[in-house]
């Protein structure tokens, strides 16, 4: 997304942006949460906690993985440096 704004950003828009960016990268690559925040606002630092919180929601819904040191972590271990990756569809 290139339409950066400093208007209020909804949680839905944050989730949509996470899904769009992780979808562009595919299941083999990840994004930094700051990429999402930077896409949404010029003053992006204040969005970081919300981006991380919405990433946890998407992880719990099964849409993405949250990675620490390249490995998926459960919600209770989401802290420090993380990356976001689109979760691969289950194989039948």
PDB file of N, CA, C and O in Angstrom:
ATOM      1  N   UNK A   1       0.847  -1.175   0.000  1.00  0.00           N
ATOM      2  CA  UNK A   1       0.000   0.000   0.000  1.00  0.00           C
ATOM      3  C   UNK A   1       0.892   1.238   0.000  1.00  0.00           C
ATOM      4  O   UNK A   1       1.839   1.335   0.779  1.00  0.00           O
ATOM      5  N   UNK A   2       0.580   2.161  -0.867  1.00  0.00           N
ATOM      6  CA  UNK A   2       1.375   3.375  -0.913  1.00  0.00           C
ATOM      7  C   UNK A   2       0.598   4.586  -0.425  1.00  0.00           C
ATOM      8  O   UNK A   2       1.162   5.680  -0.375  1.00  0.00           O
ATOM      9  N   UNK A   3      -0.652   4.443  -0.069  1.00  0.00           N
ATOM     10  CA  UNK A   3      -1.471   5.555   0.405  1.00  0.00           C
ATOM     11  C   UNK A   3      -1.272   5.745   1.894  1.00  0.00           C
ATOM     12  O   UNK A   3      -2.144   5.399   2.691  1.00  0.00           O
ATOM     13  N   UNK A   4      -0.132   6.289   2.272  1.00  0.00           N
ATOM     14  CA  UNK A   4       0.152   6.504   3.687  1.00  0.00           C
ATOM     15  C   UNK A   4      -0.655   7.683   4.189  1.00  0.00           C
ATOM     16  O   UNK A   4      -0.868   8.664   3.477  1.00  0.00           O
ATOM     17  N   UNK A   5      -1.093   7.568   5.415  1.00  0.00           N
ATOM     18  CA  UNK A   5      -1.926   8.609   6.004  1.00  0.00           C
ATOM     19  C   UNK A   5      -1.610   8.738   7.480  1.00  0.00           C
ATOM     20  O   UNK A   5      -1.062   7.823   8.094  1.00  0.00           O
ATOM     21  N   UNK A   6      -1.951   9.855   8.028  1.00  0.00           N
ATOM     22  CA  UNK A   6      -1.832  10.002   9.464  1.00  0.00           C
ATOM     23  C   UNK A   6      -3.217  10.102  10.089  1.00  0.00           C
ATOM     24  O   UNK A   6      -3.365  10.540  11.230  1.00  0.00           O
ATOM     25  N   UNK A   7      -4.226   9.693   9.332  1.00  0.00           N
ATOM     26  CA  UNK A   7      -5.582   9.607   9.861  1.00  0.00           C
ATOM     27  C   UNK A   7      -5.673   8.347  10.709  1.00  0.00           C
ATOM     28  O   UNK A   7      -4.816   7.470  10.601  1.00  0.00           O
ATOM     29  N   UNK A   8      -6.700   8.242  11.553  1.00  0.00           N
ATOM     30  CA  UNK A   8      -6.851   7.020  12.350  1.00  0.00           C
ATOM     31  C   UNK A   8      -6.881   5.777  11.455  1.00  0.00           C
ATOM     32  O   UNK A   8      -7.511   5.767  10.397  1.00  0.00           O
ATOM     33  N   UNK A   9      -6.193   4.746  11.901  1.00  0.00           N
ATOM     34  CA  UNK A   9      -6.087   3.492  11.150  1.00  0.00           C
ATOM     35  C   UNK A   9      -6.874   2.431  11.906  1.00  0.00           C
ATOM     36  O   UNK A   9      -6.647   2.214  13.097  1.00  0.00           O
ATOM     37  N   UNK A  10      -7.796   1.771  11.216  1.00  0.00           N
ATOM     38  CA  UNK A  10      -8.619   0.750  11.868  1.00  0.00           C
ATOM     39  C   UNK A  10      -7.851  -0.561  12.002  1.00  0.00           C
ATOM     40  O   UNK A  10      -6.894  -0.814  11.271  1.00  0.00           O
ATOM     41  N   UNK A  11      -8.283  -1.380  12.942  1.00  0.00           N
ATOM     42  CA  UNK A  11      -7.686  -2.706  13.106  1.00  0.00           C
ATOM     43  C   UNK A  11      -7.913  -3.552  11.862  1.00  0.00           C
ATOM     44  O   UNK A  11      -7.060  -4.355  11.485  1.00  0.00           O
ATOM     45  N   UNK A  12      -9.067  -3.369  11.225  1.00  0.00           N
ATOM     46  CA  UNK A  12      -9.357  -4.103   9.992  1.00  0.00           C
ATOM     47  C   UNK A  12      -8.346  -3.744   8.915  1.00  0.00           C
ATOM     48  O   UNK A  12      -7.853  -4.629   8.215  1.00  0.00           O
ATOM     49  N   UNK A  13      -8.029  -2.467   8.769  1.00  0.00           N
ATOM     50  CA  UNK A  13      -7.048  -2.044   7.772  1.00  0.00           C
ATOM     51  C   UNK A  13      -5.669  -2.611   8.097  1.00  0.00           C
ATOM     52  O   UNK A  13      -4.934  -3.003   7.192  1.00  0.00           O
ATOM     53  N   UNK A  14      -5.319  -2.656   9.356  1.00  0.00           N
ATOM     54  CA  UNK A  14      -4.038  -3.255   9.748  1.00  0.00           C
ATOM     55  C   UNK A  14      -4.005  -4.723   9.338  1.00  0.00           C
ATOM     56  O   UNK A  14      -3.028  -5.175   8.740  1.00  0.00           O
ATOM     57  N   UNK A  15      -5.065  -5.474   9.651  1.00  0.00           N
ATOM     58  CA  UNK A  15      -5.108  -6.898   9.283  1.00  0.00           C
ATOM     59  C   UNK A  15      -5.058  -7.071   7.768  1.00  0.00           C
ATOM     60  O   UNK A  15      -4.342  -7.937   7.265  1.00  0.00           O
ATOM     61  N   UNK A  16      -5.817  -6.251   7.036  1.00  0.00           N
ATOM     62  CA  UNK A  16      -5.816  -6.344   5.572  1.00  0.00           C
ATOM     63  C   UNK A  16      -4.427  -6.069   5.005  1.00  0.00           C
ATOM     64  O   UNK A  16      -4.007  -6.721   4.049  1.00  0.00           O
ATOM     65  N   UNK A  17      -3.724  -5.123   5.578  1.00  0.00           N
ATOM     66  CA  UNK A  17      -2.378  -4.786   5.110  1.00  0.00           C
ATOM     67  C   UNK A  17      -1.397  -5.911   5.420  1.00  0.00           C
ATOM     68  O   UNK A  17      -0.544  -6.237   4.594  1.00  0.00           O
ATOM     69  N   UNK A  18      -1.512  -6.503   6.596  1.00  0.00           N
ATOM     70  CA  UNK A  18      -0.665  -7.656   6.930  1.00  0.00           C
ATOM     71  C   UNK A  18      -0.906  -8.776   5.923  1.00  0.00           C
ATOM     72  O   UNK A  18       0.045  -9.358   5.400  1.00  0.00           O
ATOM     73  N   UNK A  19      -2.170  -9.078   5.653  1.00  0.00           N
ATOM     74  CA  UNK A  19      -2.496 -10.159   4.716  1.00  0.00           C
ATOM     75  C   UNK A  19      -2.024  -9.835   3.300  1.00  0.00           C
ATOM     76  O   UNK A  19      -1.527 -10.716   2.599  1.00  0.00           O
ATOM     77  N   UNK A  20      -2.172  -8.593   2.876  1.00  0.00           N
ATOM     78  CA  UNK A  20      -1.722  -8.207   1.537  1.00  0.00           C
ATOM     79  C   UNK A  20      -0.208  -8.340   1.409  1.00  0.00           C
ATOM     80  O   UNK A  20       0.292  -8.895   0.430  1.00  0.00           O
ATOM     81  N   UNK A  21       0.517  -7.832   2.398  1.00  0.00           N
ATOM     82  CA  UNK A  21       1.982  -7.873   2.312  1.00  0.00           C
ATOM     83  C   UNK A  21       2.523  -9.289   2.446  1.00  0.00           C
ATOM     84  O   UNK A  21       3.444  -9.665   1.720  1.00  0.00           O
ATOM     85  N   UNK A  22       1.972 -10.076   3.355  1.00  0.00           N
ATOM     86  CA  UNK A  22       2.455 -11.458   3.480  1.00  0.00           C
ATOM     87  C   UNK A  22       2.046 -12.270   2.258  1.00  0.00           C
ATOM     88  O   UNK A  22       2.770 -13.174   1.842  1.00  0.00           O
ATOM     89  N   UNK A  23       0.896 -11.956   1.686  1.00  0.00           N
ATOM     90  CA  UNK A  23       0.459 -12.639   0.470  1.00  0.00           C
ATOM     91  C   UNK A  23       1.384 -12.358  -0.704  1.00  0.00           C
ATOM     92  O   UNK A  23       1.659 -13.249  -1.508  1.00  0.00           O
ATOM     93  N   UNK A  24       1.866 -11.121  -0.805  1.00  0.00           N
ATOM     94  CA  UNK A  24       2.804 -10.760  -1.871  1.00  0.00           C
ATOM     95  C   UNK A  24       4.113 -11.526  -1.739  1.00  0.00           C
ATOM     96  O   UNK A  24       4.723 -11.883  -2.746  1.00  0.00           O
ATOM     97  N   UNK A  25       4.546 -11.779  -0.526  1.00  0.00           N
ATOM     98  CA  UNK A  25       5.817 -12.483  -0.290  1.00  0.00           C
ATOM     99  C   UNK A  25       5.666 -13.997  -0.396  1.00  0.00           C
ATOM    100  O   UNK A  25       6.634 -14.696  -0.693  1.00  0.00           O
ATOM    101  N   UNK A  26       4.460 -14.507  -0.156  1.00  0.00           N
ATOM    102  CA  UNK A  26       4.245 -15.944  -0.204  1.00  0.00           C
ATOM    103  C   UNK A  26       4.649 -16.623   1.095  1.00  0.00           C
ATOM    104  O   UNK A  26       5.024 -15.966   2.066  1.00  0.00           O
ATOM    105  N   UNK A  27       4.566 -17.944   1.096  1.00  0.00           N
ATOM    106  CA  UNK A  27       4.814 -18.703   2.318  1.00  0.00           C
ATOM    107  C   UNK A  27       6.299 -18.928   2.597  1.00  0.00           C
ATOM    108  O   UNK A  27       6.660 -19.376   3.685  1.00  0.00           O
ATOM    109  N   UNK A  28       7.156 -18.624   1.634  1.00  0.00           N
ATOM    110  CA  UNK A  28       8.591 -18.866   1.821  1.00  0.00           C
ATOM    111  C   UNK A  28       9.333 -17.662   2.400  1.00  0.00           C
ATOM    112  O   UNK A  28      10.460 -17.797   2.876  1.00  0.00           O
ATOM    113  N   UNK A  29       8.704 -16.484   2.360  1.00  0.00           N
ATOM    114  CA  UNK A  29       9.377 -15.274   2.838  1.00  0.00           C
ATOM    115  C   UNK A  29       8.513 -14.575   3.866  1.00  0.00           C
ATOM    116  O   UNK A  29       7.306 -14.805   3.941  1.00  0.00           O
ATOM    117  N   UNK A  30       9.141 -13.717   4.659  1.00  0.00           N
ATOM    118  CA  UNK A  30       8.430 -13.036   5.739  1.00  0.00           C
ATOM    119  C   UNK A  30       8.582 -11.524   5.616  1.00  0.00           C
ATOM    120  O   UNK A  30       9.393 -11.022   4.837  1.00  0.00           O
ATOM    121  N   UNK A  31       7.783 -10.817   6.403  1.00  0.00           N
ATOM    122  CA  UNK A  31       7.867  -9.359   6.462  1.00  0.00           C
ATOM    123  C   UNK A  31       8.115  -8.931   7.901  1.00  0.00           C
ATOM    124  O   UNK A  31       7.853  -9.678   8.843  1.00  0.00           O
ATOM    125  N   UNK A  32       8.619  -7.729   8.049  1.00  0.00           N
ATOM    126  CA  UNK A  32       8.780  -7.131   9.369  1.00  0.00           C
ATOM    127  C   UNK A  32       7.502  -6.358   9.689  1.00  0.00           C
ATOM    128  O   UNK A  32       6.956  -5.699   8.804  1.00  0.00           O
ATOM    129  N   UNK A  33       7.013  -6.419  10.927  1.00  0.00           N
ATOM    130  CA  UNK A  33       5.819  -5.649  11.274  1.00  0.00           C
ATOM    131  C   UNK A  33       5.956  -4.156  10.966  1.00  0.00           C
ATOM    132  O   UNK A  33       4.959  -3.490  10.689  1.00  0.00           O
ATOM    133  N   UNK A  34       7.174  -3.628  11.010  1.00  0.00           N
ATOM    134  CA  UNK A  34       7.353  -2.204  10.713  1.00  0.00           C
ATOM    135  C   UNK A  34       7.018  -1.878   9.259  1.00  0.00           C
ATOM    136  O   UNK A  34       6.660  -0.741   8.952  1.00  0.00           O
ATOM    137  N   UNK A  35       7.128  -2.859   8.358  1.00  0.00           N
ATOM    138  CA  UNK A  35       6.748  -2.630   6.966  1.00  0.00           C
ATOM    139  C   UNK A  35       5.260  -2.315   6.868  1.00  0.00           C
ATOM    140  O   UNK A  35       4.848  -1.471   6.073  1.00  0.00           O
ATOM    141  N   UNK A  36       4.463  -2.992   7.673  1.00  0.00           N
ATOM    142  CA  UNK A  36       3.019  -2.752   7.701  1.00  0.00           C
ATOM    143  C   UNK A  36       2.749  -1.354   8.239  1.00  0.00           C
ATOM    144  O   UNK A  36       2.001  -0.584   7.635  1.00  0.00           O
ATOM    145  N   UNK A  37       3.351  -1.030   9.362  1.00  0.00           N
ATOM    146  CA  UNK A  37       3.137   0.282   9.973  1.00  0.00           C
ATOM    147  C   UNK A  37       3.577   1.406   9.039  1.00  0.00           C
ATOM    148  O   UNK A  37       2.889   2.420   8.918  1.00  0.00           O
ATOM    149  N   UNK A  38       4.713   1.231   8.382  1.00  0.00           N
ATOM    150  CA  UNK A  38       5.217   2.263   7.463  1.00  0.00           C
ATOM    151  C   UNK A  38       4.290   2.450   6.265  1.00  0.00           C
ATOM    152  O   UNK A  38       4.167   3.557   5.740  1.00  0.00           O
ATOM    153  N   UNK A  39       3.642   1.375   5.835  1.00  0.00           N
ATOM    154  CA  UNK A  39       2.712   1.473   4.707  1.00  0.00           C
ATOM    155  C   UNK A  39       1.447   2.239   5.080  1.00  0.00           C
ATOM    156  O   UNK A  39       0.764   2.778   4.208  1.00  0.00           O
ATOM    157  N   UNK A  40       1.138   2.288   6.362  1.00  0.00           N
ATOM    158  CA  UNK A  40      -0.119   2.889   6.805  1.00  0.00           C
ATOM    159  C   UNK A  40      -0.003   4.325   7.284  1.00  0.00           C
ATOM    160  O   UNK A  40      -0.990   5.060   7.244  1.00  0.00           O
ATOM    161  N   UNK A  41       1.169   4.748   7.735  1.00  0.00           N
ATOM    162  CA  UNK A  41       1.278   6.093   8.304  1.00  0.00           C
ATOM    163  C   UNK A  41       2.699   6.624   8.210  1.00  0.00           C
ATOM    164  O   UNK A  41       3.666   5.869   8.318  1.00  0.00           O
ATOM    165  N   UNK A  42       2.812   7.916   8.009  1.00  0.00           N
ATOM    166  CA  UNK A  42       4.141   8.520   8.008  1.00  0.00           C
ATOM    167  C   UNK A  42       4.719   8.515   9.416  1.00  0.00           C
ATOM    168  O   UNK A  42       5.926   8.355   9.594  1.00  0.00           O
ATOM    169  N   UNK A  43       3.874   8.687  10.402  1.00  0.00           N
ATOM    170  CA  UNK A  43       4.283   8.582  11.813  1.00  0.00           C
ATOM    171  C   UNK A  43       3.955   7.160  12.276  1.00  0.00           C
ATOM    172  O   UNK A  43       3.044   6.954  13.077  1.00  0.00           O
ATOM    173  N   UNK A  44       4.696   6.198  11.771  1.00  0.00           N
ATOM    174  CA  UNK A  44       4.370   4.780  11.897  1.00  0.00           C
ATOM    175  C   UNK A  44       4.709   4.162  13.248  1.00  0.00           C
ATOM    176  O   UNK A  44       4.117   3.146  13.613  1.00  0.00           O
ATOM    177  N   UNK A  45       5.628   4.732  13.991  1.00  0.00           N
ATOM    178  CA  UNK A  45       6.089   4.106  15.233  1.00  0.00           C
ATOM    179  C   UNK A  45       4.947   3.853  16.211  1.00  0.00           C
ATOM    180  O   UNK A  45       4.945   2.839  16.909  1.00  0.00           O
ATOM    181  N   UNK A  46       3.988   4.751  16.267  1.00  0.00           N
ATOM    182  CA  UNK A  46       2.864   4.595  17.182  1.00  0.00           C
ATOM    183  C   UNK A  46       1.929   3.453  16.823  1.00  0.00           C
ATOM    184  O   UNK A  46       1.106   3.047  17.643  1.00  0.00           O
ATOM    185  N   UNK A  47       2.046   2.929  15.609  1.00  0.00           N
ATOM    186  CA  UNK A  47       1.200   1.807  15.181  1.00  0.00           C
ATOM    187  C   UNK A  47       1.792   0.446  15.517  1.00  0.00           C
ATOM    188  O   UNK A  47       1.096  -0.565  15.420  1.00  0.00           O
ATOM    189  N   UNK A  48       3.048   0.398  15.905  1.00  0.00           N
ATOM    190  CA  UNK A  48       3.728  -0.890  16.052  1.00  0.00           C
ATOM    191  C   UNK A  48       3.038  -1.848  17.017  1.00  0.00           C
ATOM    192  O   UNK A  48       2.898  -3.029  16.700  1.00  0.00           O
ATOM    193  N   UNK A  49       2.608  -1.382  18.171  1.00  0.00           N
ATOM    194  CA  UNK A  49       1.964  -2.301  19.120  1.00  0.00           C
ATOM    195  C   UNK A  49       0.655  -2.826  18.553  1.00  0.00           C
ATOM    196  O   UNK A  49       0.306  -3.985  18.775  1.00  0.00           O
ATOM    197  N   UNK A  50      -0.072  -1.992  17.826  1.00  0.00           N
ATOM    198  CA  UNK A  50      -1.328  -2.452  17.222  1.00  0.00           C
ATOM    199  C   UNK A  50      -1.070  -3.451  16.098  1.00  0.00           C
ATOM    200  O   UNK A  50      -1.804  -4.430  15.964  1.00  0.00           O
ATOM    201  N   UNK A  51      -0.042  -3.218  15.292  1.00  0.00           N
ATOM    202  CA  UNK A  51       0.306  -4.163  14.225  1.00  0.00           C
ATOM    203  C   UNK A  51       0.654  -5.515  14.838  1.00  0.00           C
ATOM    204  O   UNK A  51       0.197  -6.549  14.352  1.00  0.00           O
ATOM    205  N   UNK A  52       1.445  -5.515  15.884  1.00  0.00           N
ATOM    206  CA  UNK A  52       1.819  -6.771  16.543  1.00  0.00           C
ATOM    207  C   UNK A  52       0.586  -7.465  17.124  1.00  0.00           C
ATOM    208  O   UNK A  52       0.451  -8.685  17.023  1.00  0.00           O
ATOM    209  N   UNK A  53      -0.311  -6.687  17.729  1.00  0.00           N
ATOM    210  CA  UNK A  53      -1.524  -7.258  18.327  1.00  0.00           C
ATOM    211  C   UNK A  53      -2.423  -7.874  17.247  1.00  0.00           C
ATOM    212  O   UNK A  53      -2.962  -8.964  17.436  1.00  0.00           O
ATOM    213  N   UNK A  54      -2.584  -7.180  16.127  1.00  0.00           N
ATOM    214  CA  UNK A  54      -3.421  -7.711  15.050  1.00  0.00           C
ATOM    215  C   UNK A  54      -2.750  -8.911  14.379  1.00  0.00           C
ATOM    216  O   UNK A  54      -3.438  -9.803  13.884  1.00  0.00           O
ATOM    217  N   UNK A  55      -1.436  -8.942  14.359  1.00  0.00           N
ATOM    218  CA  UNK A  55      -0.728 -10.111  13.834  1.00  0.00           C
ATOM    219  C   UNK A  55      -1.037 -11.337  14.684  1.00  0.00           C
ATOM    220  O   UNK A  55      -1.216 -12.431  14.150  1.00  0.00           O
ATOM    221  N   UNK A  56      -1.099 -11.166  15.992  1.00  0.00           N
ATOM    222  CA  UNK A  56      -1.450 -12.283  16.878  1.00  0.00           C
ATOM    223  C   UNK A  56      -2.864 -12.767  16.571  1.00  0.00           C
ATOM    224  O   UNK A  56      -3.111 -13.973  16.550  1.00  0.00           O
ATOM    225  N   UNK A  57      -3.791 -11.847  16.332  1.00  0.00           N
ATOM    226  CA  UNK A  57      -5.163 -12.239  15.975  1.00  0.00           C
ATOM    227  C   UNK A  57      -5.148 -13.079  14.705  1.00  0.00           C
ATOM    228  O   UNK A  57      -5.785 -14.131  14.651  1.00  0.00           O
ATOM    229  N   UNK A  58      -4.428 -12.626  13.683  1.00  0.00           N
ATOM    230  CA  UNK A  58      -4.355 -13.377  12.427  1.00  0.00           C
ATOM    231  C   UNK A  58      -3.683 -14.729  12.617  1.00  0.00           C
ATOM    232  O   UNK A  58      -4.069 -15.707  11.977  1.00  0.00           O
ATOM    233  N   UNK A  59      -2.691 -14.793  13.480  1.00  0.00           N
ATOM    234  CA  UNK A  59      -2.037 -16.066  13.765  1.00  0.00           C
ATOM    235  C   UNK A  59      -3.026 -17.025  14.421  1.00  0.00           C
ATOM    236  O   UNK A  59      -3.089 -18.200  14.059  1.00  0.00           O
ATOM    237  N   UNK A  60      -3.793 -16.527  15.379  1.00  0.00           N
ATOM    238  CA  UNK A  60      -4.767 -17.370  16.070  1.00  0.00           C
ATOM    239  C   UNK A  60      -5.880 -17.832  15.132  1.00  0.00           C
ATOM    240  O   UNK A  60      -6.481 -18.883  15.352  1.00  0.00           O
ATOM    241  N   UNK A  61      -6.155 -17.053  14.089  1.00  0.00           N
ATOM    242  CA  UNK A  61      -7.149 -17.433  13.080  1.00  0.00           C
ATOM    243  C   UNK A  61      -6.570 -18.393  12.044  1.00  0.00           C
ATOM    244  O   UNK A  61      -7.309 -18.931  11.219  1.00  0.00           O
ATOM    245  N   UNK A  62      -5.261 -18.612  12.080  1.00  0.00           N
ATOM    246  CA  UNK A  62      -4.624 -19.549  11.161  1.00  0.00           C
ATOM    247  C   UNK A  62      -4.167 -18.949   9.846  1.00  0.00           C
ATOM    248  O   UNK A  62      -3.809 -19.687   8.928  1.00  0.00           O
ATOM    249  N   UNK A  63      -4.168 -17.616   9.728  1.00  0.00           N
ATOM    250  CA  UNK A  63      -3.814 -16.973   8.466  1.00  0.00           C
ATOM    251  C   UNK A  63      -2.312 -16.767   8.289  1.00  0.00           C
ATOM    252  O   UNK A  63      -1.801 -16.853   7.172  1.00  0.00           O
ATOM    253  N   UNK A  64      -1.603 -16.494   9.388  1.00  0.00           N
ATOM    254  CA  UNK A  64      -0.165 -16.223   9.305  1.00  0.00           C
ATOM    255  C   UNK A  64       0.570 -16.955  10.422  1.00  0.00           C
ATOM    256  O   UNK A  64      -0.029 -17.441  11.381  1.00  0.00           O
ATOM    257  N   UNK A  65       1.886 -17.016  10.263  1.00  0.00           N
ATOM    258  CA  UNK A  65       2.775 -17.473  11.329  1.00  0.00           C
ATOM    259  C   UNK A  65       3.546 -16.262  11.824  1.00  0.00           C
ATOM    260  O   UNK A  65       3.879 -15.366  11.049  1.00  0.00           O
ATOM    261  N   UNK A  66       3.824 -16.243  13.106  1.00  0.00           N
ATOM    262  CA  UNK A  66       4.727 -15.246  13.671  1.00  0.00           C
ATOM    263  C   UNK A  66       6.021 -15.977  13.997  1.00  0.00           C
ATOM    264  O   UNK A  66       6.020 -17.000  14.682  1.00  0.00           O
ATOM    265  N   UNK A  67       7.122 -15.435  13.494  1.00  0.00           N
ATOM    266  CA  UNK A  67       8.418 -16.103  13.610  1.00  0.00           C
ATOM    267  C   UNK A  67       9.351 -15.343  14.543  1.00  0.00           C
ATOM    268  O   UNK A  67       9.391 -14.113  14.548  1.00  0.00           O
ATOM    269  N   UNK A  68      10.093 -16.103  15.326  1.00  0.00           N
ATOM    270  CA  UNK A  68      11.234 -15.585  16.091  1.00  0.00           C
ATOM    271  C   UNK A  68      12.410 -16.471  15.732  1.00  0.00           C
ATOM    272  O   UNK A  68      12.329 -17.696  15.817  1.00  0.00           O
ATOM    273  N   UNK A  69      13.491 -15.847  15.335  1.00  0.00           N
ATOM    274  CA  UNK A  69      14.686 -16.592  14.918  1.00  0.00           C
ATOM    275  C   UNK A  69      14.344 -17.616  13.842  1.00  0.00           C
ATOM    276  O   UNK A  69      14.909 -18.709  13.807  1.00  0.00           O
ATOM    277  N   UNK A  70      13.403 -17.245  12.955  1.00  0.00           N
ATOM    278  CA  UNK A  70      13.052 -18.081  11.815  1.00  0.00           C
ATOM    279  C   UNK A  70      12.099 -19.221  12.095  1.00  0.00           C
ATOM    280  O   UNK A  70      11.792 -19.999  11.191  1.00  0.00           O
ATOM    281  N   UNK A  71      11.620 -19.342  13.331  1.00  0.00           N
ATOM    282  CA  UNK A  71      10.733 -20.451  13.690  1.00  0.00           C
ATOM    283  C   UNK A  71       9.403 -19.914  14.219  1.00  0.00           C
ATOM    284  O   UNK A  71       9.377 -18.918  14.943  1.00  0.00           O
ATOM    285  N   UNK A  72       8.288 -20.580  13.854  1.00  0.00           N
ATOM    286  CA  UNK A  72       6.983 -20.151  14.374  1.00  0.00           C
ATOM    287  C   UNK A  72       6.940 -20.250  15.895  1.00  0.00           C
ATOM    288  O   UNK A  72       7.482 -21.186  16.484  1.00  0.00           O
ATOM    289  N   UNK A  73       6.288 -19.270  16.524  1.00  0.00           N
ATOM    290  CA  UNK A  73       6.148 -19.260  17.979  1.00  0.00           C
ATOM    291  C   UNK A  73       4.671 -19.136  18.344  1.00  0.00           C
ATOM    292  O   UNK A  73       3.890 -18.558  17.588  1.00  0.00           O
ATOM    293  N   UNK A  74       4.285 -19.677  19.505  1.00  0.00           N
ATOM    294  CA  UNK A  74       2.905 -19.511  19.970  1.00  0.00           C
ATOM    295  C   UNK A  74       2.672 -18.079  20.454  1.00  0.00           C
ATOM    296  O   UNK A  74       3.618 -17.332  20.702  1.00  0.00           O
ATOM    297  N   UNK A  75       1.408 -17.716  20.581  1.00  0.00           N
ATOM    298  CA  UNK A  75       1.029 -16.341  20.954  1.00  0.00           C
ATOM    299  C   UNK A  75       1.708 -15.875  22.233  1.00  0.00           C
ATOM    300  O   UNK A  75       2.120 -14.719  22.328  1.00  0.00           O
ATOM    301  N   UNK A  76       1.829 -16.752  23.211  1.00  0.00           N
ATOM    302  CA  UNK A  76       2.416 -16.337  24.491  1.00  0.00           C
ATOM    303  C   UNK A  76       3.919 -16.065  24.402  1.00  0.00           C
ATOM    304  O   UNK A  76       4.499 -15.516  25.340  1.00  0.00           O
ATOM    305  N   UNK A  77       4.557 -16.438  23.292  1.00  0.00           N
ATOM    306  CA  UNK A  77       5.987 -16.193  23.121  1.00  0.00           C
ATOM    307  C   UNK A  77       6.280 -15.077  22.121  1.00  0.00           C
ATOM    308  O   UNK A  77       7.424 -14.912  21.697  1.00  0.00           O
ATOM    309  N   UNK A  78       5.262 -14.316  21.744  1.00  0.00           N
ATOM    310  CA  UNK A  78       5.452 -13.215  20.803  1.00  0.00           C
ATOM    311  C   UNK A  78       6.005 -12.016  21.568  1.00  0.00           C
ATOM    312  O   UNK A  78       5.280 -11.301  22.260  1.00  0.00           O
ATOM    313  N   UNK A  79       7.309 -11.824  21.422  1.00  0.00           N
ATOM    314  CA  UNK A  79       7.986 -10.687  22.047  1.00  0.00           C
ATOM    315  C   UNK A  79       9.306 -10.478  21.308  1.00  0.00           C
ATOM    316  O   UNK A  79       9.780 -11.356  20.586  1.00  0.00           O
ATOM    317  N   UNK A  80       9.875  -9.321  21.500  1.00  0.00           N
ATOM    318  CA  UNK A  80      11.144  -9.037  20.848  1.00  0.00           C
ATOM    319  C   UNK A  80      11.000  -8.914  19.341  1.00  0.00           C
ATOM    320  O   UNK A  80       9.956  -8.510  18.830  1.00  0.00           O
ATOM    321  N   UNK A  81      12.066  -9.267  18.645  1.00  0.00           N
ATOM    322  CA  UNK A  81      12.098  -9.162  17.189  1.00  0.00           C
ATOM    323  C   UNK A  81      11.285 -10.307  16.595  1.00  0.00           C
ATOM    324  O   UNK A  81      11.553 -11.479  16.860  1.00  0.00           O
ATOM    325  N   UNK A  82      10.288  -9.949  15.787  1.00  0.00           N
ATOM    326  CA  UNK A  82       9.449 -10.959  15.135  1.00  0.00           C
ATOM    327  C   UNK A  82       9.346 -10.653  13.649  1.00  0.00           C
ATOM    328  O   UNK A  82       9.639  -9.543  13.205  1.00  0.00           O
ATOM    329  N   UNK A  83       8.925 -11.656  12.891  1.00  0.00           N
ATOM    330  CA  UNK A  83       8.619 -11.519  11.467  1.00  0.00           C
ATOM    331  C   UNK A  83       7.267 -12.175  11.244  1.00  0.00           C
ATOM    332  O   UNK A  83       6.836 -13.014  12.035  1.00  0.00           O
ATOM    333  N   UNK A  84       6.605 -11.792  10.168  1.00  0.00           N
ATOM    334  CA  UNK A  84       5.285 -12.316   9.840  1.00  0.00           C
ATOM    335  C   UNK A  84       5.352 -13.024   8.496  1.00  0.00           C
ATOM    336  O   UNK A  84       5.953 -12.518   7.548  1.00  0.00           O
ATOM    337  N   UNK A  85       4.727 -14.204   8.417  1.00  0.00           N
ATOM    338  CA  UNK A  85       4.760 -14.998   7.184  1.00  0.00           C
ATOM    339  C   UNK A  85       3.382 -15.591   6.940  1.00  0.00           C
ATOM    340  O   UNK A  85       2.717 -16.040   7.872  1.00  0.00           O
ATOM    341  N   UNK A  86       2.959 -15.590   5.681  1.00  0.00           N
ATOM    342  CA  UNK A  86       1.689 -16.214   5.324  1.00  0.00           C
ATOM    343  C   UNK A  86       1.794 -17.708   5.614  1.00  0.00           C
ATOM    344  O   UNK A  86       2.780 -18.349   5.251  1.00  0.00           O
ATOM    345  N   UNK A  87       0.791 -18.247   6.258  1.00  0.00           N
ATOM    346  CA  UNK A  87       0.781 -19.671   6.591  1.00  0.00           C
ATOM    347  C   UNK A  87       0.421 -20.475   5.349  1.00  0.00           C
ATOM    348  O   UNK A  87      -0.490 -20.111   4.605  1.00  0.00           O
ATOM    349  N   UNK A  88       1.131 -21.552   5.135  1.00  0.00           N
ATOM    350  CA  UNK A  88       0.849 -22.431   4.001  1.00  0.00           C
ATOM    351  C   UNK A  88      -0.492 -23.121   4.208  1.00  0.00           C
ATOM    352  O   UNK A  88      -0.850 -23.488   5.328  1.00  0.00           O
ATOM    353  N   UNK A  89      -1.221 -23.292   3.124  1.00  0.00           N
ATOM    354  CA  UNK A  89      -2.503 -23.996   3.197  1.00  0.00           C
ATOM    355  C   UNK A  89      -2.250 -25.453   3.550  1.00  0.00           C
ATOM    356  O   UNK A  89      -1.289 -26.050   3.067  1.00  0.00           O
ATOM    357  N   UNK A  90      -3.109 -26.035   4.394  1.00  0.00           N
ATOM    358  CA  UNK A  90      -2.914 -27.442   4.757  1.00  0.00           C
ATOM    359  C   UNK A  90      -3.042 -28.348   3.534  1.00  0.00           C
ATOM    360  O   UNK A  90      -3.888 -28.136   2.665  1.00  0.00           O
ATOM    361  N   UNK A  91      -2.197 -29.341   3.492  1.00  0.00           N
ATOM    362  CA  UNK A  91      -2.239 -30.326   2.406  1.00  0.00           C
ATOM    363  C   UNK A  91      -3.262 -31.400   2.726  1.00  0.00           C
ATOM    364  O   UNK A  91      -3.310 -31.896   3.851  1.00  0.00           O
ATOM    365  N   UNK A  92      -4.072 -31.758   1.757  1.00  0.00           N
ATOM    366  CA  UNK A  92      -5.065 -32.833   1.971  1.00  0.00           C
ATOM    367  C   UNK A  92      -4.455 -34.188   1.749  1.00  0.00           C
ATOM    368  O   UNK A  92      -5.138 -35.203   1.884  1.00  0.00           O
TER     369      UNK A  92
END
